[in-house]
Amino acid sequence: MSQTVDQASRACVQLDNFGGSKLRDRSKSGSIVLLFCTLITFTLLLITPIDSTVIAQPPSSPTALDQLTSSLKEIVKRSRHSIVTITRSVTPSDATVIRPSDPEFNPSEFTTGIVISNTGHILTAYHTLGQPDKNSYFIFGQPKTADNPLWIGEATIHAADPWMDLAVLKIDDVDLIKTDVTKMVDQDLPTIAFMLQASASYTTNNQFASQLVVLNESRNFVNNADQPNEKNIRNRYEHGGLLVAVPATRPASGNIVLDENGSLLGISTLRIPIAEFIPGAARIMPTDATFLSALESLIAGQPTDPPLLGISFKNGNSTIGTATELGVLVNRVGTATPALLSGLKPSDRVIAINSINVKSSAHAQDLIARSFAGEKTSISVVRQGNATIMLFNLTLAKRFNQHAQPPIASVDPYRFEGITVEYVTASSPADFRRYAADIPQSGAVLTDSVELNSPAWNAGLRAGMLIATVNNRPCASPFEFRKITESLSDTQANLDVIQSGKRLTISIRR
């Protein structure tokens, strides 16, 4: 996963040894991994980000460099109980799992993880985990009671989120140390940070590859999604939210980015195909508000859902003129979407989303992508023939997302009398075309599954039916369905159901 680096434009300083013996990567026989050392790369490049030109200057004196070197040493020491190596090993379904204690253990890939809770939750980039249904995951790290890293156990995937390209693994009964997370805001940029990568092999000594980097804004990278096997990748960073770190001698997905206090600032990813290639740079998923919201859901055992407002915008940047001419024009409003239910119309001019002024159609998409399905969003609009700014408050739906990897949850979805429901908008385009004509103006939810021989099954409810109301109360989202059904005090629930254009009432005795 390495990228080309201009060797003439960077200076390397090898820090003092923190460990001893050589390490062996048994997935590549005969290769020698670096001694436990810390690499620091500190020539700050003259770069031209998409948004603005920022010149990153080197330290003004050797004293400044010595101070940064000392800080990096301290962070490496402090982080050794929090940063782990995640090894993945393919295990055929009919075979016994081979563990690190077995001489035949030969892992296929390695990545870096960071401990984010005192109960053993480990964060990394989702795509580095490969195929979750075929892999086993083993953790090598340094508990507080150990002098050197060791195999500390097998981890399970607690929750994985393809929309954010983040995954949380869980390992029990291990005394690791939680890393604090710092919320990143644009006002903090550019900033000096420290990138750490765990050993490229399961280790017998404490080893990190470390380097000093500068985080700088780069939110307008274009995702062409034209790389092999990546055409179906759609995630939150498709529209924005990335930072670029320079210099980054050997960027790799899963690398941990820390501030001078050792708090998490972001996770490195190579998943994002971009049009602008910056030699030696790394793309960072920053710990902004969206990241932190997703992290909270993942620790709770649930991935986030990609948001859908339900409008397409006319191409081009906003016009420059009076206040009523700013923003972007709505081109189309989708069937059964929050935009339609709220009253938005084609030719409305969207001037702000969540109180942030809209600069272009791409900017509007980015603002929407910062939220998740089920979250409240405010849309400020100027309508033709009306100089008054109209404010629409709505709840985002979920959009169909062709995942390169599946979402994974350790917490079971909400179930009512054997029923689980989903947003209708989350169904595939072919299925949605079949449902579209049947969806009432007030909206509906899609019956995703019905447990065999449950009260709902016995009453006649089946997967694929639309539920418009429960006891005459409309429900246009799974959140509303749950709120309504949890508040029911009756012994009977009457569901207004639609199937193939026919409307009927199904009564479920509780």
C-alpha positions in Angstrom: 0.0 0.0 0.0 3.0 2.3 -0.2 3.1 5.4 -2.4 6.0 7.0 -4.2 7.8 9.6 -2.2 10.4 12.1 -3.5 13.4 10.9 -1.5 15.3 14.1 -2.2 12.6 16.3 -0.6 12.5 14.6 2.8 14.9 14.2 5.7 14.8 11.1 8.0 15.8 11.0 11.6 16.1 7.6 13.3 15.2 7.7 16.9 16.8 5.8 19.7 16.0 2.1 20.0 13.1 1.2 22.2 13.4 -2.5 21.8 15.8 -5.3 20.9 15.6 -8.2 18.6 14.7 -8.5 14.9 11.1 -9.3 14.1 9.9 -11.8 11.5 7.0 -11.5 9.1 6.1 -15.2 8.6 3.7 -14.4 5.8 6.7 -13.6 3.6 9.4 -16.1 4.4 12.9 -14.7 4.7 12.0 -11.0 5.0 13.4 -9.0 7.8 11.3 -6.4 9.5 12.8 -3.3 11.0 14.3 -3.3 14.6 12.0 -1.7 17.1 12.6 1.9 16.0 10.7 5.0 15.3 11.0 6.7 11.9 10.4 10.4 11.9 10.0 12.1 8.5 10.1 15.9 8.7 10.5 17.8 5.5 7.2 19.7 5.2 6.3 19.9 1.5 5.1 22.9 -0.4 1.6 21.7 -1.4 -1.4 23.2 -3.1 -4.6 21.8 -1.6 -7.8 22.0 -3.4 -9.3 24.6 -1.1 -6.4 26.9 -0.5 -2.6 27.2 -0.7 -0.8 26.4 2.6 2.9 26.5 2.9 4.1 24.3 5.8 7.3 25.6 7.2 10.0 23.4 8.9 11.1 24.2 12.4 13.0 27.4 12.7 15.9 25.9 14.7 17.4 22.5 15.7 15.9 23.1 19.1 12.4 22.9 17.6 13.2 19.7 15.8 14.7 18.2 19.0 11.5 19.2 20.8 9.3 17.5 18.2 11.5 14.4 18.3 11.3 14.2 22.0 7.5 14.6 21.8 7.3 11.8 19.3 9.4 9.5 21.5 7.1 10.3 24.5 3.9 9.6 22.4 5.3 6.2 21.2 6.0 5.2 24.8 2.6 6.4 26.0 0.7 4.7 23.2 2.3 1.3 23.4 -0.6 0.0 25.5 -3.2 1.4 23.2 -2.0 0.7 19.6 -2.3 -2.9 18.5 -1.5 -5.1 15.5 -4.6 -6.8 13.9 -3.7 -9.9 12.0 -6.2 -11.6 9.8 -6.1 -15.2 8.7 -8.4 -16.8 6.2 -10.2 -19.8 7.6 -12.3 -22.0 5.3 -15.8 -22.8 6.6 -15.0 -26.5 7.0 -11.6 -26.0 8.7 -10.4 -25.5 12.2 -9.1 -22.0 13.0 -5.3 -21.9 13.2 -4.2 -19.7 16.0 -0.8 -17.9 16.6 0.2 -20.6 19.1 0.1 -23.1 16.3 3.4 -23.5 14.3 1.3 -23.5 11.1 -0.1 -20.1 11.8 0.5 -17.9 8.7 -1.6 -14.7 8.6 -2.4 -13.1 5.3 -2.6 -9.4 6.2 -1.8 -7.0 9.0 -3.3 -3.7 10.0 -3.2 -1.2 12.9 -5.9 -0.7 15.5 -6.4 1.6 18.4 -8.2 0.9 21.7 -11.1 3.3 22.2 -12.7 1.9 25.3 -11.8 0.3 28.6 -13.8 -2.7 27.7 -11.7 -3.8 24.7 -13.2 -2.0 21.7 -10.6 -1.6 18.9 -11.0 0.8 16.0 -9.6 0.5 12.5 -10.6 1.1 8.9 -13.3 -1.4 7.8 -11.8 -2.4 4.4 -8.5 -3.5 6.0 -10.5 -6.5 7.5 -11.0 -8.1 4.1 -13.8 -10.6 4.0 -15.4 -10.8 7.5 -17.2 -14.1 6.7 -13.9 -15.8 5.9 -11.4 -14.3 8.2 -10.4 -14.7 11.8 -8.7 -11.7 13.6 -5.9 -12.0 16.2 -4.6 -9.1 18.3 -1.0 -8.5 19.2 -0.4 -5.8 21.7 1.2 -4.8 25.0 -1.1 -5.0 28.1 -0.2 -2.9 31.1 1.2 -6.0 32.8 3.5 -7.0 30.0 7.0 -5.8 29.1 6.7 -6.6 25.4 3.9 -7.1 22.9 2.4 -10.6 22.7 -0.6 -12.4 21.2 -3.4 -11.3 23.5 -6.3 -13.1 21.9 -8.8 -13.4 19.1 -11.2 -10.5 18.4 -14.7 -10.5 16.9 -16.2 -7.7 14.8 -18.4 -5.8 17.1 -19.8 -3.4 14.4 -18.6 -2.4 10.9 -19.8 0.5 8.9 -19.2 0.6 5.1 -20.7 4.1 4.9 -17.9 5.5 7.1 -15.3 2.8 6.3 -14.8 2.2 10.0 -15.0 -1.0 12.1 -14.8 -1.8 15.8 -13.5 -5.1 17.0 -14.0 -6.5 20.5 -11.6 -8.4 22.6 -12.4 -9.4 26.1 -10.4 -9.7 29.4 -7.4 -7.8 28.2 -5.9 -5.0 30.2 -5.3 -2.4 27.4 -5.5 1.4 27.8 -8.2 3.5 26.1 -7.1 6.3 23.9 -8.8 9.7 24.1 -10.4 11.2 21.0 -10.1 14.8 20.1 -12.9 16.5 18.0 -11.3 17.9 14.9 -12.6 21.3 13.6 -11.5 23.3 10.6 -10.3 26.1 12.8 -7.5 23.7 14.1 -6.0 23.2 10.7 -3.3 23.0 9.5 -1.8 21.3 12.5 1.2 19.1 13.3 0.3 15.5 14.2 2.0 12.1 14.7 1.2 9.1 12.6 1.8 5.7 14.1 1.6 2.2 12.5 1.9 -1.0 14.4 4.5 -3.6 13.4 4.0 -5.2 10.0 4.2 -8.5 11.8 3.1 -10.1 15.0 5.8 -9.1 17.3 8.1 -10.2 20.1 9.2 -6.6 20.9 7.5 -3.3 21.0 7.7 -1.8 17.5 6.0 1.1 15.7 6.7 3.0 12.5 6.2 6.6 13.4 6.4 9.9 11.6 5.6 13.5 12.0 3.0 14.8 9.6 1.0 18.0 9.0 -2.7 17.8 8.7 -4.2 20.2 6.2 -7.7 20.7 4.7 -8.6 18.9 1.5 -12.3 18.5 1.3 -12.9 18.7 -2.4 -11.2 15.7 -3.8 -13.2 14.2 -6.6 -14.1 10.5 -6.3 -14.0 9.0 -9.8 -14.5 5.5 -8.5 -12.9 4.2 -11.6 -10.3 1.9 -10.0 -10.7 -1.9 -10.5 -13.1 -3.5 -8.0 -14.0 -0.1 -6.5 -16.8 1.0 -8.8 -19.5 0.1 -6.2 -17.8 1.8 -3.3 -20.0 4.6 -2.0 -19.2 6.0 1.4 -19.3 9.3 3.3 -16.0 10.4 2.0 -17.3 10.3 -1.5 -18.2 14.0 -1.1 -15.8 15.3 1.5 -14.6 15.0 5.0 -11.0 14.0 4.1 -7.8 15.6 5.4 -4.4 15.1 3.7 -1.3 14.4 5.8 2.1 15.4 4.4 4.7 14.2 4.4 3.7 10.5 4.8 6.5 8.3 3.7 4.6 5.1 3.7 0.9 5.7 4.3 -1.2 2.7 4.9 -4.8 2.1 5.8 -5.4 1.9 9.5 -2.5 4.2 10.5 -3.3 6.1 13.6 -3.0 9.9 13.7 -2.4 11.4 17.2 -2.0 14.9 18.5 0.8 16.0 20.9 -1.2 14.8 23.8 -1.6 11.3 22.3 -5.3 11.8 21.5 -6.8 10.4 18.3 -7.2 12.8 15.4 -8.0 10.4 12.7 -7.5 7.1 10.8 -5.6 6.8 7.5 -7.3 5.2 4.6 -6.3 4.2 1.0 -9.8 3.2 0.2 -10.7 6.6 -1.4 -9.9 6.8 -5.1 -9.1 10.5 -5.9 -8.3 12.4 -9.1 -5.5 14.4 -7.5 -2.5 12.3 -6.6 -0.2 13.9 -4.0 3.1 11.9 -3.8 3.9 10.9 -0.3 0.6 12.1 1.2 -1.9 10.1 3.2 -5.7 10.6 3.3 -7.1 10.9 6.8 -10.6 10.3 8.1 -10.7 13.0 10.7 -12.4 12.8 14.1 -14.9 15.4 13.2 -18.5 15.5 14.5 -19.7 13.0 11.9 -16.9 10.6 12.8 -17.6 10.8 16.5 -21.3 10.2 15.9 -20.5 7.1 13.9 -18.0 6.0 16.6 -20.7 6.2 19.3 -23.0 4.0 17.2 -20.3 1.4 16.5 -19.4 1.1 20.2 -23.1 0.5 20.8 -23.0 -2.3 18.3 -24.7 -0.6 15.3 -23.4 0.9 12.1 -24.7 4.1 10.7 -27.0 4.4 7.7 -26.3 6.6 4.7 -28.6 9.6 4.5 -31.2 10.5 1.9 -32.9 13.9 1.6 -34.5 13.1 -1.7 -33.7 16.0 -3.9 -31.3 16.4 -6.8 -29.7 19.8 -7.5 -29.1 21.5 -10.8 -25.4 21.5 -11.8 -23.1 24.4 -11.3 -22.1 26.8 -8.5 -24.4 29.2 -6.9 -25.0 32.5 -8.5 -23.6 35.7 -7.1 -26.3 38.3 -6.5 -28.9 39.3 -3.9 -29.7 37.1 -0.9 -32.6 35.5 -2.8 -30.3 34.3 -5.6 -27.8 32.5 -3.4 -27.8 28.7 -3.0 -28.6 26.0 -5.5 -31.8 25.1 -7.3 -33.7 21.9 -6.7 -34.0 19.9 -9.9 -36.2 17.0 -8.8 -37.9 15.8 -5.6 -38.0 12.0 -5.1 -41.0 9.8 -4.4 -41.6 8.9 -0.7 -38.6 11.0 0.4 -38.3 13.4 3.4 -38.0 16.2 0.9 -41.4 15.4 -0.7 -43.1 14.7 2.7 -41.9 18.1 4.0 -43.2 20.1 1.0 -40.0 20.9 -0.9 -40.6 21.5 -4.6 -38.6 21.6 -7.8 -37.2 25.1 -8.5 -36.9 25.9 -4.8 -33.6 27.5 -4.1 -31.8 25.8 -1.1 -29.7 28.5 0.5 -28.6 26.7 3.8 -28.5 23.2 5.3 -28.3 23.1 9.0 -27.6 26.8 9.1 -24.5 26.5 6.8 -24.8 28.5 3.6 -24.7 26.4 0.5 -22.0 27.3 -2.0 -22.7 24.7 -4.8 -24.5 21.5 -5.5 -21.3 19.5 -4.5 -21.2 21.5 -1.2 -24.9 20.7 -0.6 -24.2 17.0 -1.1 -21.3 17.2 1.4 -23.5 18.9 4.0 -26.1 16.2 3.7 -23.4 13.5 3.9 -22.3 14.7 7.3 -25.5 13.4 8.8 -27.0 9.9 9.0 -30.5 8.4 8.4 -32.9 9.2 11.2 -31.2 12.5 12.1 -33.0 15.9 12.0 -32.0 18.3 9.3 -33.0 21.9 8.6 -33.3 23.2 5.1 -33.5 27.0 4.4 -35.3 27.6 1.1 -36.4 30.6 -1.1 -39.3 29.7 -3.3 -40.1 31.3 -6.7 -42.5 34.2 -6.3 -41.9 34.4 -2.5 -39.0 36.5 -1.1 -39.5 35.0 2.4 -37.0 32.3 3.5 -38.9 29.1 4.3 -37.5 26.7 6.9 -38.1 23.0 6.6 -37.3 20.7 9.4 -37.2 17.0 8.4 -35.8 13.6 9.3 -33.4 12.1 6.8 -34.3 8.7 5.3 -31.9 6.0 4.3 -30.6 5.6 0.8 -29.8 2.5 -1.1 -26.1 1.8 -0.9 -24.3 -0.9 -2.9 -21.8 -1.9 -0.3 -18.4 -3.3 -1.2 -18.6 -4.8 2.2 -21.7 -5.5 4.3 -22.7 -3.5 7.4 -22.2 -5.6 10.6 -24.0 -5.2 13.9 -23.7 -7.1 17.1 -27.0 -5.7 18.5 -30.1 -7.3 17.1 -32.5 -4.9 15.2 -35.7 -3.8 16.8 -38.5 -6.4 16.4 -42.2 -6.0 17.1 -44.2 -9.2 17.3 -41.8 -10.8 14.9 -41.5 -7.8 12.5 -38.5 -5.9 11.5 -38.9 -2.9 9.2 -36.7 -0.8 6.9 -36.9 2.5 5.0 -38.6 2.0 1.7 -36.0 4.3 0.1 -33.3 1.8 1.1 -34.6 -0.9 -1.2 -32.8 -1.5 -4.5 -33.9 0.7 -7.5 -35.8 -2.2 -9.1 -37.7 -2.9 -5.9 -38.4 0.7 -5.2 -39.9 1.2 -8.7 -42.4 -1.6 -7.7 -43.3 0.1 -4.4 -43.4 3.7 -5.6 -47.0 3.7 -6.9 -48.2 2.2 -3.6 -46.6 4.5 -1.2 -49.1 7.0 0.3 -48.3 10.7 0.6 -47.8 10.3 4.3 -45.1 7.7 3.7 -44.7 4.1 4.8 -42.1 1.5 6.1 -41.1 -1.7 4.3 -41.5 -5.0 6.1 -38.0 -6.3 6.0 -38.5 -9.7 7.7 -41.2 -11.6 9.6 -40.2 -14.3 12.0 -41.8 -17.7 11.3 -44.7 -18.5 13.5 -44.6 -15.1 15.3 -47.8 -13.2 16.0 -47.2 -11.1 12.9 -46.6 -14.2 10.7 -49.7 -15.9 12.0 -51.8 -12.7 11.3 -50.7 -12.8 7.7 -47.9 -10.2 7.5 -45.1 -11.1 5.1 -41.8 -9.5 4.1 -42.2 -7.0 1.2 -45.4 -5.5 2.5 -45.7 -1.8 3.1 -46.9 -0.6 6.5 -48.6 2.8 6.3 -50.1 3.2 9.8 -50.2 1.4 13.1 -53.5 1.9 15.0 -54.2 4.8 12.6 -50.8 6.5 13.4 -48.7 7.1 10.3 -45.1 5.8 10.3 -42.8 6.9 7.5 -39.5 5.6 9.1 -38.3 2.8 11.3 -37.8 5.3 14.1 -41.5 6.2 14.0 -42.5 2.6 13.8 -40.6 1.8 16.9 -41.9 4.8 18.8 -45.5 3.9 18.0 -45.2 0.2 18.7 -43.3 0.7 22.0 -46.1 3.0 23.2 -49.0 0.7 22.4 -51.1 -0.3 25.4 -53.8 -2.1 23.5 -53.9 -5.9 23.2 -54.3 -5.6 19.5 -52.3 -3.7 16.9 -54.1 -2.8 13.6 -51.7 -2.4 10.7 -52.7 -0.6 7.5 -50.8 -2.7 5.0 -50.3 -2.2 1.2 -49.3 -5.0 -1.2 -49.3 -4.9 -5.0 -51.7 -1.9 -5.0 -54.1 -3.5 -2.5 -54.8 -2.0 0.9 -55.9 -4.1 3.8 -55.9 -4.2 7.6 -53.9 -6.8 9.5 -54.7 -7.2 13.2 -52.0 -8.6 15.4 -53.1 -9.9 18.8 -50.4 -9.3 21.5 
